[in-house]
Amino acid sequence: MHGHQLYFEDIKTGAALTPLVKRPTTIQLFRFSAVTWNAHRIHFDKPYAATEGYPDVLVQAHLHGSFLYQAVADWAGPRARVLRFRWQNRGIAIPGDVLTCSGTVAKADNGAVECELEERNQQGDLCASGWARVELPRRS
């Protein structure tokens, strides 16, 4: 969706963000651990993750946040600016899960919008919730 740009004048409270679907793989988790210096074995060592009671290696907390951030940034467009962003992890995800990031515009004022965000797996379980304030360009 690169190139698509939203403008502040076109946004209405309650508008839905374009959903972003991610399907993490074991390779993606290994690489994300490497680039973030995350040495916790539950993210790349399945037998070790099993000793902690998990069904497989786990999607990293910050990867959940990255997916939510990408969803809001892609939706807003290349000229938008994410001013504030936060998220909280609510459930686990494993390789092969289908994670859908979505959200709605909760407020629009002074050229910026506030968005409520969520990431759910294929069963509809909440994996992460979030919030972002995004400055959008004006048409004028």
Secondary structure, DSSP 8 states (H G I E B T S, - for coil): -TT----GGG--TT-B---EEE---HHHHHHHHHHTT---GGGT-HHHHHHTT-SS----HHHHHHHHHHHHHHHH-TT-EEEEEEEEE-S---TT--EEEEEEEEEEETTEEEEEEEEE-TT--EEEEEEEEEE-----
